[in-house]
Amino acid sequence: MTDTADAPQEVLYEVADHIATVTLNAPQRMNTISRPMLEQLGQRLLQADDDAGVRCVILTGAGRAFCAGLDVIGQAQGRGMLRTDEPPRTTLDLKTTPPTVLQAMEKPVVCAVNGGAAGYGMDLAIGCDIRIMARSAKMAAAFCKRGVLPESGSTWYLPRMIGWARAAQLIFTGRTLTADESLAWGLANEVVDDGQSLARAREIALEIAGNAPLAVQAAKRLMRMGLNEPFPEHVHHVYLQLLPLLQTQDVKEGMRAFAEKRAPVFQGR
């Protein structure tokens, strides 16, 4: 699928087998984030989440890097994402920025970290639900080394994912983690040989897409809610989500398929 817009396509989008693959497409600059890429990525993620035919999303990068952070060279030349020539604003409209969209998405997102993920790129990766890292890929929390704080999700995700002490060490030092270290720290689900991250991400996405999509999305919704609510309230919310699922055709199909010892064919209704 391609746009007819005049802007260069810095984010590619295609759908096959109920899987939307979103690819950062500026390999000549290691997929660093420009304004067009930021806008296109937010649009593509929203498009995938709104498409009833999409059951899982893969996010990856073209070339040898996943995303090397913000376009620092463009920023230094006055054409970057951050505006240093304007007064600081205390409120921002963040509803369509990629980190906010990723956190709110109903569809599961698998990240194929094909190469380096630094700064904003690392935040994009950890904002996904599942991360498959190539063996030579790295995660770099280089924010404080550039004079900024993690502006795109690390301060929320990392303490929850790897604990306060490790999050503090990673952010305050700006440390770079290898793929194996990322796996040991809990930032990666799997490490695969170079060139295999997208293929492995697709295998996982196909497994997810083969399940009942409404159930998968409800499970993700409840997991997200559970991060910020006590257990008794969470159990109540689980029950409220379960009731409508029990009325779906997919539940009946799942039960029939189990009884008939065959693979279910879910329709998302």
LODO-328923 format. One record per residue (C-alpha): x, y, z. Coordinates in pm, 1 decimal. Last residue first. Layout:
// LODO-328923
- X, Y, Z
...
END
This chain:
// LODO-328923
- -1694.7, -1136.5, 1545.2
- -1328.0, -1148.5, 1459.0
- -1366.0, -1422.2, 1199.8
- -1178.0, -1706.6, 1365.1
- -1100.0, -2034.7, 1192.0
- -1016.7, -2288.3, 1461.0
- -761.2, -2564.7, 1402.4
- -912.4, -2910.4, 1432.2
- -981.7, -3163.2, 1708.5
- -1360.1, -3155.3, 1659.7
- -1425.7, -3066.5, 2023.1
- -1153.0, -2800.2, 2019.5
- -1277.1, -2660.3, 1687.9
- -1631.2, -2644.3, 1819.2
- -1524.3, -2456.2, 2133.6
- -1314.7, -2206.1, 1937.6
- -1590.9, -2156.8, 1682.8
- -1844.0, -2083.9, 1955.7
- -1605.6, -1834.9, 2115.0
- -1540.7, -1678.0, 1774.6
- -1911.4, -1628.9, 1711.6
- -1920.0, -1385.2, 2000.2
- -2152.9, -1385.8, 2303.4
- -1888.5, -1508.3, 2549.5
- -1668.0, -1216.8, 2443.7
- -1932.7, -972.5, 2565.1
- -1915.9, -1117.1, 2919.7
- -1536.3, -1151.8, 2937.1
- -1458.2, -780.0, 2930.8
- -1683.7, -708.5, 3228.9
- -1534.7, -1007.4, 3410.5
- -1181.1, -882.2, 3352.0
- -1285.3, -539.1, 3482.5
- -1407.8, -694.0, 3807.3
- -1085.5, -892.0, 3844.2
- -890.4, -568.1, 3795.2
- -1085.4, -386.9, 4064.4
- -999.4, -663.9, 4311.5
- -631.9, -669.9, 4198.0
- -554.3, -300.9, 4245.0
- -516.5, -80.8, 3934.1
- -235.1, 75.2, 3732.6
- -52.9, -198.3, 3544.6
- -371.9, -402.8, 3528.8
- -526.2, -164.9, 3278.8
- -254.5, -246.2, 3025.4
- -294.5, -619.5, 3081.1
- -670.1, -581.3, 3049.2
- -646.3, -407.5, 2710.9
- -396.1, -666.1, 2587.8
- -632.7, -946.3, 2686.6
- -925.7, -769.7, 2520.6
- -723.5, -735.5, 2200.2
- -631.5, -1103.9, 2201.2
- -992.2, -1205.2, 2272.8
- -1128.1, -987.9, 1990.9
- -865.5, -1126.3, 1754.4
- -941.6, -1495.8, 1818.2
- -606.1, -1662.0, 1756.9
- -437.9, -1720.4, 1421.4
- -315.2, -1360.4, 1408.8
- -110.4, -1423.3, 1723.6
- 63.2, -1727.2, 1575.1
- 117.8, -1537.0, 1249.8
- 271.2, -1247.2, 1445.6
- 511.4, -1489.5, 1615.2
- 628.2, -1628.8, 1282.1
- 646.6, -1274.9, 1142.3
- 873.8, -1163.9, 1424.9
- 1098.1, -1461.9, 1347.9
- 1121.8, -1361.3, 981.8
- 1183.1, -997.7, 1075.1
- 1460.5, -1084.8, 1321.3
- 1637.5, -1330.7, 1089.7
- 1895.5, -1111.4, 915.7
- 2137.7, -1135.9, 1204.1
- 2085.7, -1452.2, 1405.0
- 1814.5, -1446.1, 1668.2
- 1774.3, -1299.9, 2016.8
- 1438.5, -1350.0, 2186.5
- 1199.2, -1168.4, 2417.3
- 1414.0, -858.5, 2453.5
- 1412.8, -593.8, 2727.0
- 1420.1, -845.1, 3013.4
- 1767.8, -764.7, 3144.9
- 1912.3, -1095.3, 3020.9
- 1761.9, -1043.9, 2674.8
- 1892.2, -687.2, 2655.0
- 2232.3, -814.9, 2766.4
- 2226.6, -1072.3, 2484.3
- 2125.0, -803.5, 2233.4
- 2403.0, -574.3, 2355.0
- 2316.1, -293.6, 2593.7
- 2437.3, 64.9, 2557.7
- 2458.6, 273.6, 2875.2
- 2330.9, 631.0, 2897.4
- 2462.0, 639.4, 3253.4
- 2149.0, 786.8, 3416.4
- 1904.3, 598.6, 3191.8
- 2050.1, 247.7, 3212.7
- 2148.9, 261.9, 3578.3
- 1816.4, 409.5, 3682.7
- 1621.7, 149.3, 3484.3
- 1835.9, -124.3, 3641.4
- 1762.7, -0.3, 3990.8
- 1395.0, 77.5, 3934.4
- 1286.8, -254.5, 3789.9
- 1327.1, -407.6, 3443.1
- 989.1, -367.0, 3274.3
- 798.4, -136.1, 3507.8
- 1096.1, 90.0, 3580.8
- 1172.6, 89.0, 3204.4
- 831.0, 171.5, 3064.6
- 741.4, 506.5, 3219.5
- 1082.0, 680.6, 3216.1
- 1156.0, 520.2, 2881.4
- 847.8, 659.9, 2705.7
- 940.3, 921.4, 2446.9
- 1113.2, 1210.4, 2617.7
- 1404.9, 1026.0, 2777.2
- 1582.2, 1331.6, 2920.8
- 1796.8, 1569.3, 2719.7
- 2159.3, 1682.0, 2724.0
- 2283.3, 1444.9, 2454.6
- 2455.5, 1205.0, 2694.9
- 2140.3, 1219.4, 2906.6
- 1942.8, 1070.2, 2620.1
- 2178.8, 789.4, 2512.3
- 1966.8, 495.5, 2622.0
- 2124.0, 257.6, 2369.8
- 1977.6, -81.0, 2278.8
- 2195.1, -295.5, 2051.5
- 2154.9, -520.3, 1749.8
- 2433.9, -763.2, 1652.3
- 2234.4, -1072.0, 1752.3
- 1916.0, -951.9, 1586.6
- 1650.4, -868.2, 1842.2
- 1290.4, -991.1, 1863.9
- 1082.9, -759.7, 2083.1
- 723.1, -818.5, 2197.2
- 461.6, -569.8, 2315.2
- 597.8, -258.6, 2146.3
- 679.6, 56.1, 2345.3
- 1019.1, -98.4, 2421.7
- 1110.4, -74.0, 2052.9
- 985.5, 280.9, 2004.4
- 1173.9, 387.2, 2317.0
- 1494.3, 232.1, 2184.0
- 1450.2, 424.0, 1861.3
- 1395.2, 749.2, 2049.0
- 1733.0, 695.9, 2211.4
- 1913.6, 420.9, 2022.2
- 1790.9, 102.1, 1857.1
- 2074.6, -51.9, 1655.8
- 1989.2, -329.9, 1415.7
- 1707.5, -562.3, 1303.7
- 1490.2, -498.9, 1608.0
- 1181.4, -680.2, 1479.8
- 913.3, -529.2, 1704.9
- 590.3, -720.4, 1755.2
- 279.8, -507.4, 1814.4
- -45.0, -649.8, 1952.2
- -357.3, -464.3, 1831.4
- -548.5, -246.7, 2077.2
- -303.2, 41.7, 2051.1
- -284.1, 290.9, 2338.3
- 84.8, 256.0, 2426.5
- 186.6, 245.5, 2061.7
- -17.0, 557.6, 1982.1
- 145.4, 750.4, 2266.7
- 495.9, 644.4, 2159.4
- 414.3, 717.8, 1791.8
- 280.4, 1072.7, 1836.4
- -90.7, 1101.8, 1754.2
- -226.4, 1196.3, 2096.4
- 76.0, 1403.9, 2196.5
- -77.2, 1750.1, 2173.6
- 171.7, 1940.1, 2387.1
- 142.0, 2148.7, 2702.6
- 421.0, 2337.8, 2880.3
- 552.7, 2494.4, 2562.4
- 909.8, 2621.7, 2542.9
- 955.2, 2945.3, 2347.9
- 1053.7, 2879.3, 1986.3
- 1396.4, 2871.4, 1819.4
- 1488.4, 2536.8, 1979.3
- 1227.7, 2349.6, 1778.1
- 1281.4, 1974.8, 1806.2
- 1207.1, 1760.8, 1502.3
- 1501.3, 1860.4, 1289.6
- 1547.0, 2108.5, 1009.3
- 1779.6, 2358.2, 1176.6
- 2110.1, 2212.1, 1060.2
- 2187.4, 2072.8, 1406.3
- 1847.0, 1906.5, 1410.6
- 1906.4, 1752.0, 1070.8
- 2233.3, 1610.8, 1200.5
- 2062.5, 1489.9, 1517.8
- 1786.0, 1305.8, 1331.5
- 1635.7, 1155.6, 1645.6
- 1721.8, 802.5, 1749.2
- 1931.0, 543.9, 1562.7
- 1628.3, 345.2, 1450.2
- 1622.3, -22.4, 1349.6
- 1961.7, -8.7, 1186.7
- 2130.0, -201.0, 902.5
- 1878.0, -135.8, 628.0
- 1505.2, -88.6, 664.6
- 1351.6, -77.8, 1012.6
- 1089.7, -284.3, 1193.5
- 740.3, -269.4, 1344.1
- 515.9, -574.3, 1304.3
- 144.0, -538.3, 1370.0
- -115.9, -802.3, 1460.9
- -482.8, -866.6, 1386.2
- -534.6, -641.2, 1085.8
- -859.5, -690.6, 893.4
- -1052.7, -459.3, 1124.6
- -818.5, -175.8, 1027.2
- -824.5, 93.0, 1297.8
- -508.3, -28.6, 1473.8
- -321.7, -55.6, 1145.3
- -422.3, 295.1, 1037.2
- -328.0, 435.7, 1378.3
- 17.0, 279.8, 1343.9
- 48.2, 417.3, 991.5
- -52.0, 769.0, 1092.2
- 190.1, 781.0, 1386.3
- 469.2, 652.5, 1163.9
- 391.6, 907.1, 892.1
- 404.2, 1198.4, 1135.2
- 731.4, 1090.2, 1296.2
- 885.7, 1006.6, 959.4
- 792.6, 1345.9, 817.3
- 935.6, 1525.4, 1125.9
- 1258.6, 1329.3, 1114.8
- 1346.8, 1023.5, 1322.8
- 1674.3, 847.6, 1246.2
- 1624.0, 549.5, 1020.4
- 1997.4, 471.6, 991.3
- 2055.7, 787.2, 782.5
- 2071.4, 615.3, 442.6
- 1829.6, 352.7, 574.0
- 1538.2, 599.5, 579.0
- 1242.4, 363.9, 562.2
- 1099.1, 279.5, 903.0
- 889.5, -26.0, 822.1
- 533.3, -100.6, 933.0
- 418.2, -455.2, 860.6
- 44.3, -508.6, 906.1
- -48.0, -872.1, 967.9
- -390.7, -1017.8, 879.3
- -223.4, -1257.6, 633.5
- -70.2, -967.0, 441.7
- -76.6, -592.2, 500.9
- 183.1, -340.4, 388.2
- 313.0, -8.9, 514.8
- 635.5, 179.5, 449.4
- 748.8, 476.0, 659.6
- 984.8, 741.6, 520.8
- 773.4, 768.5, 208.7
- 894.4, 1098.9, 67.8
- 622.8, 1366.5, 91.2
- 428.6, 1425.7, -229.4
- 126.0, 1229.4, -111.0
- -1.2, 949.2, -332.0
- 36.8, 699.6, -50.7
- 142.8, 340.9, -92.6
- 0.0, 0.0, 0.0
END
